[in-house]
Amino acid sequence: MNSKKLIVAFGFSLVASAPVWAEPPSTNTNTELIAQLEKGYGECESKARHLKGGPKLALLLHHRAMGNVIDQLKAGETVDANVLHRILVEHPS
């Protein structure tokens, strides 16, 4: 009798803990967006090496903002659409 209760308890705990190890479904859109952002991130870094003064500062600030957005997307967090639009469109050169 005790073994039946143990099996039922083990089965229940197994079913209850299923969401813990289940991976969220990844979307191709998210990975494509991350790849596009990482490409721009690398370009910002290489361009910033050749600039000085205000333009370099603007590019470094944009570079850091891109890094924050990439980190948020990789962590699975939501990113504000306005921030994402600003990162993708308003790229200082």
PDB file with one MODEL, atoms N, CA, C and O in Angstrom:
MODEL        1
ATOM      1  N   MET A   1       0.803  -1.183   0.000  1.00  0.00           N
ATOM      2  CA  MET A   1       0.000   0.000   0.000  1.00  0.00           C
ATOM      3  C   MET A   1       0.857   1.262   0.000  1.00  0.00           C
ATOM      4  O   MET A   1       0.530   2.240  -0.673  1.00  0.00           O
ATOM      5  N   ASN A   2       1.949   1.239   0.752  1.00  0.00           N
ATOM      6  CA  ASN A   2       2.799   2.415   0.813  1.00  0.00           C
ATOM      7  C   ASN A   2       3.507   2.660  -0.520  1.00  0.00           C
ATOM      8  O   ASN A   2       3.768   3.806  -0.886  1.00  0.00           O
ATOM      9  N   SER A   3       3.817   1.580  -1.247  1.00  0.00           N
ATOM     10  CA  SER A   3       4.492   1.762  -2.531  1.00  0.00           C
ATOM     11  C   SER A   3       3.559   2.418  -3.551  1.00  0.00           C
ATOM     12  O   SER A   3       4.017   3.190  -4.393  1.00  0.00           O
ATOM     13  N   LYS A   4       2.275   2.124  -3.489  1.00  0.00           N
ATOM     14  CA  LYS A   4       1.315   2.762  -4.387  1.00  0.00           C
ATOM     15  C   LYS A   4       1.238   4.261  -4.110  1.00  0.00           C
ATOM     16  O   LYS A   4       1.204   5.067  -5.039  1.00  0.00           O
ATOM     17  N   LYS A   5       1.210   4.628  -2.835  1.00  0.00           N
ATOM     18  CA  LYS A   5       1.172   6.047  -2.475  1.00  0.00           C
ATOM     19  C   LYS A   5       2.459   6.745  -2.922  1.00  0.00           C
ATOM     20  O   LYS A   5       2.427   7.889  -3.375  1.00  0.00           O
ATOM     21  N   LEU A   6       3.574   6.057  -2.792  1.00  0.00           N
ATOM     22  CA  LEU A   6       4.855   6.626  -3.192  1.00  0.00           C
ATOM     23  C   LEU A   6       4.901   6.841  -4.705  1.00  0.00           C
ATOM     24  O   LEU A   6       5.397   7.867  -5.170  1.00  0.00           O
ATOM     25  N   ILE A   7       4.393   5.891  -5.464  1.00  0.00           N
ATOM     26  CA  ILE A   7       4.369   6.020  -6.932  1.00  0.00           C
ATOM     27  C   ILE A   7       3.446   7.156  -7.349  1.00  0.00           C
ATOM     28  O   ILE A   7       3.789   7.927  -8.245  1.00  0.00           O
ATOM     29  N   VAL A   8       2.282   7.275  -6.716  1.00  0.00           N
ATOM     30  CA  VAL A   8       1.353   8.357  -7.029  1.00  0.00           C
ATOM     31  C   VAL A   8       1.976   9.705  -6.676  1.00  0.00           C
ATOM     32  O   VAL A   8       1.871  10.657  -7.450  1.00  0.00           O
ATOM     33  N   ALA A   9       2.618   9.793  -5.525  1.00  0.00           N
ATOM     34  CA  ALA A   9       3.254  11.046  -5.112  1.00  0.00           C
ATOM     35  C   ALA A   9       4.391  11.406  -6.065  1.00  0.00           C
ATOM     36  O   ALA A   9       4.555  12.571  -6.425  1.00  0.00           O
ATOM     37  N   PHE A  10       5.171  10.413  -6.473  1.00  0.00           N
ATOM     38  CA  PHE A  10       6.266  10.671  -7.409  1.00  0.00           C
ATOM     39  C   PHE A  10       5.717  11.130  -8.759  1.00  0.00           C
ATOM     40  O   PHE A  10       6.248  12.065  -9.358  1.00  0.00           O
ATOM     41  N   GLY A  11       4.662  10.480  -9.240  1.00  0.00           N
ATOM     42  CA  GLY A  11       4.049  10.874 -10.510  1.00  0.00           C
ATOM     43  C   GLY A  11       3.488  12.283 -10.454  1.00  0.00           C
ATOM     44  O   GLY A  11       3.639  13.060 -11.397  1.00  0.00           O
ATOM     45  N   PHE A  12       2.838  12.608  -9.341  1.00  0.00           N
ATOM     46  CA  PHE A  12       2.296  13.962  -9.192  1.00  0.00           C
ATOM     47  C   PHE A  12       3.409  15.004  -9.166  1.00  0.00           C
ATOM     48  O   PHE A  12       3.292  16.054  -9.798  1.00  0.00           O
ATOM     49  N   SER A  13       4.478  14.722  -8.445  1.00  0.00           N
ATOM     50  CA  SER A  13       5.580  15.686  -8.382  1.00  0.00           C
ATOM     51  C   SER A  13       6.260  15.832  -9.743  1.00  0.00           C
ATOM     52  O   SER A  13       6.728  16.915 -10.092  1.00  0.00           O
ATOM     53  N   LEU A  14       6.313  14.761 -10.497  1.00  0.00           N
ATOM     54  CA  LEU A  14       6.902  14.809 -11.832  1.00  0.00           C
ATOM     55  C   LEU A  14       6.063  15.670 -12.765  1.00  0.00           C
ATOM     56  O   LEU A  14       6.603  16.476 -13.522  1.00  0.00           O
ATOM     57  N   VAL A  15       4.755  15.505 -12.715  1.00  0.00           N
ATOM     58  CA  VAL A  15       3.862  16.295 -13.552  1.00  0.00           C
ATOM     59  C   VAL A  15       3.859  17.758 -13.116  1.00  0.00           C
ATOM     60  O   VAL A  15       3.829  18.656 -13.957  1.00  0.00           O
ATOM     61  N   ALA A  16       3.888  18.000 -11.818  1.00  0.00           N
ATOM     62  CA  ALA A  16       3.854  19.372 -11.304  1.00  0.00           C
ATOM     63  C   ALA A  16       5.134  20.130 -11.629  1.00  0.00           C
ATOM     64  O   ALA A  16       5.104  21.352 -11.772  1.00  0.00           O
ATOM     65  N   SER A  17       6.248  19.432 -11.747  1.00  0.00           N
ATOM     66  CA  SER A  17       7.517  20.113 -12.013  1.00  0.00           C
ATOM     67  C   SER A  17       7.849  20.183 -13.501  1.00  0.00           C
ATOM     68  O   SER A  17       8.926  20.664 -13.854  1.00  0.00           O
ATOM     69  N   ALA A  18       6.981  19.729 -14.370  1.00  0.00           N
ATOM     70  CA  ALA A  18       7.247  19.732 -15.815  1.00  0.00           C
ATOM     71  C   ALA A  18       7.559  21.114 -16.367  1.00  0.00           C
ATOM     72  O   ALA A  18       8.481  21.224 -17.175  1.00  0.00           O
ATOM     73  N   PRO A  19       6.852  22.183 -15.986  1.00  0.00           N
ATOM     74  CA  PRO A  19       7.188  23.501 -16.533  1.00  0.00           C
ATOM     75  C   PRO A  19       8.584  23.988 -16.139  1.00  0.00           C
ATOM     76  O   PRO A  19       9.121  24.888 -16.784  1.00  0.00           O
ATOM     77  N   VAL A  20       9.173  23.417 -15.105  1.00  0.00           N
ATOM     78  CA  VAL A  20      10.491  23.849 -14.661  1.00  0.00           C
ATOM     79  C   VAL A  20      11.544  23.546 -15.720  1.00  0.00           C
ATOM     80  O   VAL A  20      12.398  24.389 -15.994  1.00  0.00           O
ATOM     81  N   TRP A  21      11.500  22.373 -16.312  1.00  0.00           N
ATOM     82  CA  TRP A  21      12.534  22.047 -17.277  1.00  0.00           C
ATOM     83  C   TRP A  21      12.093  22.255 -18.728  1.00  0.00           C
ATOM     84  O   TRP A  21      12.898  22.100 -19.646  1.00  0.00           O
ATOM     85  N   ALA A  22      10.864  22.594 -18.936  1.00  0.00           N
ATOM     86  CA  ALA A  22      10.383  22.831 -20.297  1.00  0.00           C
ATOM     87  C   ALA A  22      10.980  24.131 -20.827  1.00  0.00           C
ATOM     88  O   ALA A  22      10.962  25.157 -20.149  1.00  0.00           O
ATOM     89  N   GLU A  23      11.499  24.074 -22.023  1.00  0.00           N
ATOM     90  CA  GLU A  23      12.094  25.253 -22.639  1.00  0.00           C
ATOM     91  C   GLU A  23      11.017  26.035 -23.389  1.00  0.00           C
ATOM     92  O   GLU A  23      10.144  25.440 -24.021  1.00  0.00           O
ATOM     93  N   PRO A  24      11.075  27.364 -23.323  1.00  0.00           N
ATOM     94  CA  PRO A  24      10.101  28.146 -24.084  1.00  0.00           C
ATOM     95  C   PRO A  24      10.380  28.003 -25.577  1.00  0.00           C
ATOM     96  O   PRO A  24      11.535  27.874 -25.982  1.00  0.00           O
ATOM     97  N   PRO A  25       9.349  28.024 -26.381  1.00  0.00           N
ATOM     98  CA  PRO A  25       9.577  27.879 -27.815  1.00  0.00           C
ATOM     99  C   PRO A  25      10.320  29.093 -28.364  1.00  0.00           C
ATOM    100  O   PRO A  25       9.944  30.237 -28.106  1.00  0.00           O
ATOM    101  N   SER A  26      11.369  28.829 -29.115  1.00  0.00           N
ATOM    102  CA  SER A  26      12.127  29.936 -29.700  1.00  0.00           C
ATOM    103  C   SER A  26      11.530  30.275 -31.063  1.00  0.00           C
ATOM    104  O   SER A  26      11.085  29.395 -31.801  1.00  0.00           O
ATOM    105  N   THR A  27      11.531  31.540 -31.373  1.00  0.00           N
ATOM    106  CA  THR A  27      10.987  31.974 -32.647  1.00  0.00           C
ATOM    107  C   THR A  27      12.129  32.374 -33.564  1.00  0.00           C
ATOM    108  O   THR A  27      13.150  32.895 -33.112  1.00  0.00           O
ATOM    109  N   ASN A  28      11.952  32.130 -34.844  1.00  0.00           N
ATOM    110  CA  ASN A  28      12.961  32.526 -35.815  1.00  0.00           C
ATOM    111  C   ASN A  28      13.082  34.032 -35.904  1.00  0.00           C
ATOM    112  O   ASN A  28      14.165  34.558 -36.160  1.00  0.00           O
ATOM    113  N   THR A  29      11.975  34.730 -35.693  1.00  0.00           N
ATOM    114  CA  THR A  29      11.994  36.186 -35.753  1.00  0.00           C
ATOM    115  C   THR A  29      12.927  36.748 -34.693  1.00  0.00           C
ATOM    116  O   THR A  29      13.680  37.688 -34.951  1.00  0.00           O
ATOM    117  N   ASN A  30      12.875  36.171 -33.502  1.00  0.00           N
ATOM    118  CA  ASN A  30      13.713  36.643 -32.413  1.00  0.00           C
ATOM    119  C   ASN A  30      15.191  36.400 -32.710  1.00  0.00           C
ATOM    120  O   ASN A  30      16.016  37.280 -32.464  1.00  0.00           O
ATOM    121  N   THR A  31      15.537  35.240 -33.225  1.00  0.00           N
ATOM    122  CA  THR A  31      16.932  34.952 -33.527  1.00  0.00           C
ATOM    123  C   THR A  31      17.426  35.801 -34.694  1.00  0.00           C
ATOM    124  O   THR A  31      18.582  36.225 -34.702  1.00  0.00           O
ATOM    125  N   GLU A  32      16.572  36.052 -35.670  1.00  0.00           N
ATOM    126  CA  GLU A  32      16.969  36.918 -36.786  1.00  0.00           C
ATOM    127  C   GLU A  32      17.188  38.347 -36.304  1.00  0.00           C
ATOM    128  O   GLU A  32      18.123  39.018 -36.741  1.00  0.00           O
ATOM    129  N   LEU A  33      16.334  38.807 -35.412  1.00  0.00           N
ATOM    130  CA  LEU A  33      16.468  40.152 -34.858  1.00  0.00           C
ATOM    131  C   LEU A  33      17.747  40.271 -34.043  1.00  0.00           C
ATOM    132  O   LEU A  33      18.461  41.268 -34.149  1.00  0.00           O
ATOM    133  N   ILE A  34      18.040  39.265 -33.233  1.00  0.00           N
ATOM    134  CA  ILE A  34      19.270  39.272 -32.443  1.00  0.00           C
ATOM    135  C   ILE A  34      20.487  39.273 -33.356  1.00  0.00           C
ATOM    136  O   ILE A  34      21.458  39.981 -33.092  1.00  0.00           O
ATOM    137  N   ALA A  35      20.445  38.489 -34.427  1.00  0.00           N
ATOM    138  CA  ALA A  35      21.567  38.454 -35.368  1.00  0.00           C
ATOM    139  C   ALA A  35      21.766  39.811 -36.038  1.00  0.00           C
ATOM    140  O   ALA A  35      22.898  40.261 -36.211  1.00  0.00           O
ATOM    141  N   GLN A  36      20.670  40.458 -36.412  1.00  0.00           N
ATOM    142  CA  GLN A  36      20.755  41.781 -37.029  1.00  0.00           C
ATOM    143  C   GLN A  36      21.313  42.797 -36.041  1.00  0.00           C
ATOM    144  O   GLN A  36      22.144  43.628 -36.409  1.00  0.00           O
ATOM    145  N   LEU A  37      20.866  42.739 -34.798  1.00  0.00           N
ATOM    146  CA  LEU A  37      21.366  43.663 -33.786  1.00  0.00           C
ATOM    147  C   LEU A  37      22.839  43.418 -33.475  1.00  0.00           C
ATOM    148  O   LEU A  37      23.599  44.367 -33.282  1.00  0.00           O
ATOM    149  N   GLU A  38      23.244  42.156 -33.426  1.00  0.00           N
ATOM    150  CA  GLU A  38      24.649  41.854 -33.151  1.00  0.00           C
ATOM    151  C   GLU A  38      25.550  42.329 -34.283  1.00  0.00           C
ATOM    152  O   GLU A  38      26.680  42.749 -34.036  1.00  0.00           O
ATOM    153  N   LYS A  39      25.069  42.267 -35.512  1.00  0.00           N
ATOM    154  CA  LYS A  39      25.837  42.775 -36.640  1.00  0.00           C
ATOM    155  C   LYS A  39      26.039  44.285 -36.495  1.00  0.00           C
ATOM    156  O   LYS A  39      27.153  44.785 -36.656  1.00  0.00           O
ATOM    157  N   GLY A  40      24.965  45.004 -36.192  1.00  0.00           N
ATOM    158  CA  GLY A  40      25.059  46.449 -35.970  1.00  0.00           C
ATOM    159  C   GLY A  40      25.907  46.789 -34.761  1.00  0.00           C
ATOM    160  O   GLY A  40      26.590  47.813 -34.740  1.00  0.00           O
ATOM    161  N   TYR A  41      25.863  45.933 -33.755  1.00  0.00           N
ATOM    162  CA  TYR A  41      26.657  46.123 -32.545  1.00  0.00           C
ATOM    163  C   TYR A  41      28.151  46.072 -32.878  1.00  0.00           C
ATOM    164  O   TYR A  41      28.934  46.890 -32.394  1.00  0.00           O
ATOM    165  N   GLY A  42      28.525  45.119 -33.696  1.00  0.00           N
ATOM    166  CA  GLY A  42      29.921  45.011 -34.117  1.00  0.00           C
ATOM    167  C   GLY A  42      30.355  46.189 -34.981  1.00  0.00           C
ATOM    168  O   GLY A  42      31.479  46.676 -34.863  1.00  0.00           O
ATOM    169  N   GLU A  43      29.448  46.643 -35.854  1.00  0.00           N
ATOM    170  CA  GLU A  43      29.768  47.792 -36.707  1.00  0.00           C
ATOM    171  C   GLU A  43      29.959  49.053 -35.873  1.00  0.00           C
ATOM    172  O   GLU A  43      30.851  49.854 -36.154  1.00  0.00           O
ATOM    173  N   CYS A  44      29.133  49.233 -34.855  1.00  0.00           N
ATOM    174  CA  CYS A  44      29.269  50.398 -33.971  1.00  0.00           C
ATOM    175  C   CYS A  44      30.621  50.388 -33.277  1.00  0.00           C
ATOM    176  O   CYS A  44      31.282  51.418 -33.149  1.00  0.00           O
ATOM    177  N   GLU A  45      31.008  49.226 -32.841  1.00  0.00           N
ATOM    178  CA  GLU A  45      32.279  49.108 -32.125  1.00  0.00           C
ATOM    179  C   GLU A  45      33.456  49.458 -33.029  1.00  0.00           C
ATOM    180  O   GLU A  45      34.373  50.164 -32.610  1.00  0.00           O
ATOM    181  N   SER A  46      33.432  48.972 -34.257  1.00  0.00           N
ATOM    182  CA  SER A  46      34.546  49.258 -35.166  1.00  0.00           C
ATOM    183  C   SER A  46      34.550  50.718 -35.618  1.00  0.00           C
ATOM    184  O   SER A  46      35.619  51.303 -35.791  1.00  0.00           O
ATOM    185  N   LYS A  47      33.363  51.318 -35.812  1.00  0.00           N
ATOM    186  CA  LYS A  47      33.286  52.720 -36.210  1.00  0.00           C
ATOM    187  C   LYS A  47      33.739  53.647 -35.079  1.00  0.00           C
ATOM    188  O   LYS A  47      34.367  54.676 -35.330  1.00  0.00           O
ATOM    189  N   ALA A  48      33.424  53.285 -33.845  1.00  0.00           N
ATOM    190  CA  ALA A  48      33.755  54.128 -32.699  1.00  0.00           C
ATOM    191  C   ALA A  48      35.260  54.252 -32.501  1.00  0.00           C
ATOM    192  O   ALA A  48      35.728  55.238 -31.933  1.00  0.00           O
ATOM    193  N   ARG A  49      36.011  53.277 -32.955  1.00  0.00           N
ATOM    194  CA  ARG A  49      37.472  53.333 -32.815  1.00  0.00           C
ATOM    195  C   ARG A  49      38.093  54.459 -33.627  1.00  0.00           C
ATOM    196  O   ARG A  49      39.165  54.956 -33.282  1.00  0.00           O
ATOM    197  N   HIS A  50      37.434  54.860 -34.693  1.00  0.00           N
ATOM    198  CA  HIS A  50      38.004  55.850 -35.603  1.00  0.00           C
ATOM    199  C   HIS A  50      37.441  57.252 -35.402  1.00  0.00           C
ATOM    200  O   HIS A  50      37.811  58.175 -36.128  1.00  0.00           O
ATOM    201  N   LEU A  51      36.555  57.421 -34.434  1.00  0.00           N
ATOM    202  CA  LEU A  51      35.930  58.728 -34.203  1.00  0.00           C
ATOM    203  C   LEU A  51      36.492  59.371 -32.942  1.00  0.00           C
ATOM    204  O   LEU A  51      37.129  58.714 -32.118  1.00  0.00           O
ATOM    205  N   LYS A  52      36.243  60.664 -32.811  1.00  0.00           N
ATOM    206  CA  LYS A  52      36.646  61.402 -31.619  1.00  0.00           C
ATOM    207  C   LYS A  52      35.525  62.358 -31.226  1.00  0.00           C
ATOM    208  O   LYS A  52      34.676  62.703 -32.048  1.00  0.00           O
ATOM    209  N   GLY A  53      35.531  62.778 -29.976  1.00  0.00           N
ATOM    210  CA  GLY A  53      34.614  63.806 -29.507  1.00  0.00           C
ATOM    211  C   GLY A  53      33.169  63.377 -29.437  1.00  0.00           C
ATOM    212  O   GLY A  53      32.844  62.248 -29.071  1.00  0.00           O
ATOM    213  N   GLY A  54      32.294  64.330 -29.806  1.00  0.00           N
ATOM    214  CA  GLY A  54      30.851  64.130 -29.722  1.00  0.00           C
ATOM    215  C   GLY A  54      30.322  62.978 -30.557  1.00  0.00           C
ATOM    216  O   GLY A  54      29.502  62.200 -30.071  1.00  0.00           O
ATOM    217  N   PRO A  55      30.774  62.844 -31.821  1.00  0.00           N
ATOM    218  CA  PRO A  55      30.272  61.712 -32.611  1.00  0.00           C
ATOM    219  C   PRO A  55      30.632  60.354 -31.998  1.00  0.00           C
ATOM    220  O   PRO A  55      29.850  59.406 -32.058  1.00  0.00           O
ATOM    221  N   LYS A  56      31.833  60.279 -31.405  1.00  0.00           N
ATOM    222  CA  LYS A  56      32.231  59.022 -30.769  1.00  0.00           C
ATOM    223  C   LYS A  56      31.347  58.746 -29.563  1.00  0.00           C
ATOM    224  O   LYS A  56      30.934  57.607 -29.344  1.00  0.00           O
ATOM    225  N   LEU A  57      31.052  59.777 -28.778  1.00  0.00           N
ATOM    226  CA  LEU A  57      30.201  59.608 -27.613  1.00  0.00           C
ATOM    227  C   LEU A  57      28.791  59.153 -28.011  1.00  0.00           C
ATOM    228  O   LEU A  57      28.220  58.267 -27.375  1.00  0.00           O
ATOM    229  N   ALA A  58      28.238  59.759 -29.058  1.00  0.00           N
ATOM    230  CA  ALA A  58      26.905  59.367 -29.528  1.00  0.00           C
ATOM    231  C   ALA A  58      26.896  57.918 -29.987  1.00  0.00           C
ATOM    232  O   ALA A  58      25.951  57.178 -29.713  1.00  0.00           O
ATOM    233  N   LEU A  59      27.941  57.520 -30.681  1.00  0.00           N
ATOM    234  CA  LEU A  59      28.025  56.148 -31.167  1.00  0.00           C
ATOM    235  C   LEU A  59      28.215  55.162 -30.011  1.00  0.00           C
ATOM    236  O   LEU A  59      27.654  54.067 -30.038  1.00  0.00           O
ATOM    237  N   LEU A  60      28.993  55.537 -29.007  1.00  0.00           N
ATOM    238  CA  LEU A  60      29.184  54.657 -27.854  1.00  0.00           C
ATOM    239  C   LEU A  60      27.902  54.522 -27.031  1.00  0.00           C
ATOM    240  O   LEU A  60      27.613  53.447 -26.504  1.00  0.00           O
ATOM    241  N   LEU A  61      27.142  55.598 -26.922  1.00  0.00           N
ATOM    242  CA  LEU A  61      25.854  55.504 -26.229  1.00  0.00           C
ATOM    243  C   LEU A  61      24.885  54.597 -26.982  1.00  0.00           C
ATOM    244  O   LEU A  61      24.169  53.798 -26.379  1.00  0.00           O
ATOM    245  N   HIS A  62      24.874  54.729 -28.288  1.00  0.00           N
ATOM    246  CA  HIS A  62      24.032  53.860 -29.113  1.00  0.00           C
ATOM    247  C   HIS A  62      24.506  52.405 -28.999  1.00  0.00           C
ATOM    248  O   HIS A  62      23.690  51.485 -28.942  1.00  0.00           O
ATOM    249  N   HIS A  63      25.802  52.210 -28.967  1.00  0.00           N
ATOM    250  CA  HIS A  63      26.403  50.877 -28.832  1.00  0.00           C
ATOM    251  C   HIS A  63      25.945  50.230 -27.529  1.00  0.00           C
ATOM    252  O   HIS A  63      25.577  49.056 -27.513  1.00  0.00           O
ATOM    253  N   ARG A  64      25.966  50.987 -26.443  1.00  0.00           N
ATOM    254  CA  ARG A  64      25.539  50.454 -25.150  1.00  0.00           C
ATOM    255  C   ARG A  64      24.045  50.141 -25.147  1.00  0.00           C
ATOM    256  O   ARG A  64      23.619  49.136 -24.579  1.00  0.00           O
ATOM    257  N   ALA A  65      23.260  50.993 -25.774  1.00  0.00           N
ATOM    258  CA  ALA A  65      21.814  50.740 -25.851  1.00  0.00           C
ATOM    259  C   ALA A  65      21.542  49.469 -26.648  1.00  0.00           C
ATOM    260  O   ALA A  65      20.666  48.683 -26.288  1.00  0.00           O
ATOM    261  N   MET A  66      22.290  49.268 -27.727  1.00  0.00           N
ATOM    262  CA  MET A  66      22.137  48.035 -28.513  1.00  0.00           C
ATOM    263  C   MET A  66      22.503  46.823 -27.671  1.00  0.00           C
ATOM    264  O   MET A  66      21.825  45.797 -27.726  1.00  0.00           O
ATOM    265  N   GLY A  67      23.562  46.938 -26.900  1.00  0.00           N
ATOM    266  CA  GLY A  67      23.975  45.839 -26.027  1.00  0.00           C
ATOM    267  C   GLY A  67      22.912  45.494 -25.007  1.00  0.00           C
ATOM    268  O   GLY A  67      22.671  44.319 -24.728  1.00  0.00           O
ATOM    269  N   ASN A  68      22.269  46.518 -24.445  1.00  0.00           N
ATOM    270  CA  ASN A  68      21.194  46.277 -23.477  1.00  0.00           C
ATOM    271  C   ASN A  68      20.022  45.544 -24.114  1.00  0.00           C
ATOM    272  O   ASN A  68      19.471  44.613 -23.527  1.00  0.00           O
ATOM    273  N   VAL A  69      19.644  45.968 -25.316  1.00  0.00           N
ATOM    274  CA  VAL A  69      18.523  45.334 -26.013  1.00  0.00           C
ATOM    275  C   VAL A  69      18.870  43.884 -26.361  1.00  0.00           C
ATOM    276  O   VAL A  69      18.031  42.996 -26.210  1.00  0.00           O
ATOM    277  N   ILE A  70      20.085  43.641 -26.820  1.00  0.00           N
ATOM    278  CA  ILE A  70      20.507  42.275 -27.147  1.00  0.00           C
ATOM    279  C   ILE A  70      20.462  41.403 -25.903  1.00  0.00           C
ATOM    280  O   ILE A  70      19.978  40.273 -25.963  1.00  0.00           O
ATOM    281  N   ASP A  71      20.959  41.906 -24.775  1.00  0.00           N
ATOM    282  CA  ASP A  71      20.927  41.141 -23.533  1.00  0.00           C
ATOM    283  C   ASP A  71      19.501  40.834 -23.098  1.00  0.00           C
ATOM    284  O   ASP A  71      19.218  39.730 -22.631  1.00  0.00           O
ATOM    285  N   GLN A  72      18.601  41.805 -23.247  1.00  0.00           N
ATOM    286  CA  GLN A  72      17.203  41.582 -22.872  1.00  0.00           C
ATOM    287  C   GLN A  72      16.562  40.522 -23.758  1.00  0.00           C
ATOM    288  O   GLN A  72      15.840  39.653 -23.270  1.00  0.00           O
ATOM    289  N   LEU A  73      16.825  40.592 -25.061  1.00  0.00           N
ATOM    290  CA  LEU A  73      16.235  39.605 -25.972  1.00  0.00           C
ATOM    291  C   LEU A  73      16.782  38.209 -25.716  1.00  0.00           C
ATOM    292  O   LEU A  73      16.035  37.231 -25.766  1.00  0.00           O
ATOM    293  N   LYS A  74      18.067  38.107 -25.446  1.00  0.00           N
ATOM    294  CA  LYS A  74      18.652  36.793 -25.165  1.00  0.00           C
ATOM    295  C   LYS A  74      18.127  36.214 -23.860  1.00  0.00           C
ATOM    296  O   LYS A  74      18.019  34.996 -23.715  1.00  0.00           O
ATOM    297  N   ALA A  75      17.800  37.090 -22.907  1.00  0.00           N
ATOM    298  CA  ALA A  75      17.259  36.630 -21.628  1.00  0.00           C
ATOM    299  C   ALA A  75      15.776  36.296 -21.720  1.00  0.00           C
ATOM    300  O   ALA A  75      15.194  35.775 -20.768  1.00  0.00           O
ATOM    301  N   GLY A  76      15.162  36.596 -22.869  1.00  0.00           N
ATOM    302  CA  GLY A  76      13.753  36.297 -23.050  1.00  0.00           C
ATOM    303  C   GLY A  76      12.835  37.361 -22.502  1.00  0.00           C
ATOM    304  O   GLY A  76      11.628  37.144 -22.399  1.00  0.00           O
ATOM    305  N   GLU A  77      13.385  38.513 -22.148  1.00  0.00           N
ATOM    306  CA  GLU A  77      12.575  39.603 -21.629  1.00  0.00           C
ATOM    307  C   GLU A  77      11.918  40.352 -22.789  1.00  0.00           C
ATOM    308  O   GLU A  77      12.363  40.265 -23.934  1.00  0.00           O
ATOM    309  N   THR A  78      10.876  41.073 -22.479  1.00  0.00           N
ATOM    310  CA  THR A  78      10.222  41.876 -23.508  1.00  0.00           C
ATOM    311  C   THR A  78      10.945  43.212 -23.647  1.00  0.00           C
ATOM    312  O   THR A  78      11.449  43.773 -22.674  1.00  0.00           O
ATOM    313  N   VAL A  79      10.982  43.694 -24.860  1.00  0.00           N
ATOM    314  CA  VAL A  79      11.633  44.966 -25.166  1.00  0.00           C
ATOM    315  C   VAL A  79      10.570  45.903 -25.703  1.00  0.00           C
ATOM    316  O   VAL A  79       9.756  45.517 -26.542  1.00  0.00           O
ATOM    317  N   ASP A  80      10.577  47.127 -25.221  1.00  0.00           N
ATOM    318  CA  ASP A  80       9.611  48.127 -25.663  1.00  0.00           C
ATOM    319  C   ASP A  80       9.796  48.361 -27.163  1.00  0.00           C
ATOM    320  O   ASP A  80      10.922  48.490 -27.644  1.00  0.00           O
ATOM    321  N   ALA A  81       8.701  48.414 -27.885  1.00  0.00           N
ATOM    322  CA  ALA A  81       8.746  48.582 -29.338  1.00  0.00           C
ATOM    323  C   ALA A  81       9.388  49.908 -29.733  1.00  0.00           C
ATOM    324  O   ALA A  81      10.098  49.976 -30.736  1.00  0.00           O
ATOM    325  N   ASN A  82       9.146  50.959 -28.956  1.00  0.00           N
ATOM    326  CA  ASN A  82       9.746  52.254 -29.267  1.00  0.00           C
ATOM    327  C   ASN A  82      11.263  52.213 -29.123  1.00  0.00           C
ATOM    328  O   ASN A  82      11.979  52.798 -29.936  1.00  0.00           O
ATOM    329  N   VAL A  83      11.755  51.530 -28.100  1.00  0.00           N
ATOM    330  CA  VAL A  83      13.198  51.405 -27.896  1.00  0.00           C
ATOM    331  C   VAL A  83      13.806  50.609 -29.037  1.00  0.00           C
ATOM    332  O   VAL A  83      14.855  50.977 -29.566  1.00  0.00           O
ATOM    333  N   LEU A  84      13.159  49.529 -29.416  1.00  0.00           N
ATOM    334  CA  LEU A  84      13.657  48.700 -30.509  1.00  0.00           C
ATOM    335  C   LEU A  84      13.661  49.474 -31.822  1.00  0.00           C
ATOM    336  O   LEU A  84      14.612  49.371 -32.597  1.00  0.00           O
ATOM    337  N   HIS A  85      12.620  50.240 -32.076  1.00  0.00           N
ATOM    338  CA  HIS A  85      12.549  51.057 -33.295  1.00  0.00           C
ATOM    339  C   HIS A  85      13.670  52.095 -33.308  1.00  0.00           C
ATOM    340  O   HIS A  85      14.310  52.316 -34.336  1.00  0.00           O
ATOM    341  N   ARG A  86      13.899  52.731 -32.158  1.00  0.00           N
ATOM    342  CA  ARG A  86      14.949  53.736 -32.067  1.00  0.00           C
ATOM    343  C   ARG A  86      16.320  53.125 -32.304  1.00  0.00           C
ATOM    344  O   ARG A  86      17.166  53.734 -32.960  1.00  0.00           O
ATOM    345  N   ILE A  87      16.546  51.938 -31.782  1.00  0.00           N
ATOM    346  CA  ILE A  87      17.826  51.255 -31.961  1.00  0.00           C
ATOM    347  C   ILE A  87      18.051  50.888 -33.406  1.00  0.00           C
ATOM    348  O   ILE A  87      19.160  51.039 -33.919  1.00  0.00           O
ATOM    349  N   LEU A  88      17.007  50.403 -34.081  1.00  0.00           N
ATOM    350  CA  LEU A  88      17.162  49.952 -35.457  1.00  0.00           C
ATOM    351  C   LEU A  88      17.193  51.079 -36.469  1.00  0.00           C
ATOM    352  O   LEU A  88      17.910  50.986 -37.466  1.00  0.00           O
ATOM    353  N   VAL A  89      16.426  52.155 -36.239  1.00  0.00           N
ATOM    354  CA  VAL A  89      16.275  53.204 -37.244  1.00  0.00           C
ATOM    355  C   VAL A  89      17.245  54.365 -37.020  1.00  0.00           C
ATOM    356  O   VAL A  89      17.921  54.807 -37.949  1.00  0.00           O
ATOM    357  N   GLU A  90      17.308  54.842 -35.807  1.00  0.00           N
ATOM    358  CA  GLU A  90      18.098  56.032 -35.523  1.00  0.00           C
ATOM    359  C   GLU A  90      19.545  55.679 -35.183  1.00  0.00           C
ATOM    360  O   GLU A  90      20.027  55.974 -34.089  1.00  0.00           O
ATOM    361  N   HIS A  91      20.207  55.064 -36.103  1.00  0.00           N
ATOM    362  CA  HIS A  91      21.594  54.634 -35.896  1.00  0.00           C
ATOM    363  C   HIS A  91      22.544  55.768 -36.275  1.00  0.00           C
ATOM    364  O   HIS A  91      22.619  56.141 -37.446  1.00  0.00           O
ATOM    365  N   PRO A  92      23.285  56.333 -35.279  1.00  0.00           N
ATOM    366  CA  PRO A  92      24.227  57.405 -35.617  1.00  0.00           C
ATOM    367  C   PRO A  92      25.405  56.860 -36.409  1.00  0.00           C
ATOM    368  O   PRO A  92      25.897  55.767 -36.128  1.00  0.00           O
ATOM    369  N   SER A  93      25.857  57.624 -37.400  1.00  0.00           N
ATOM    370  CA  SER A  93      27.009  57.155 -38.154  1.00  0.00           C
ATOM    371  C   SER A  93      28.121  58.168 -38.164  1.00  0.00           C
ATOM    372  O   SER A  93      29.171  57.926 -38.760  1.00  0.00           O
TER     373      SER A  93
ENDMDL
END
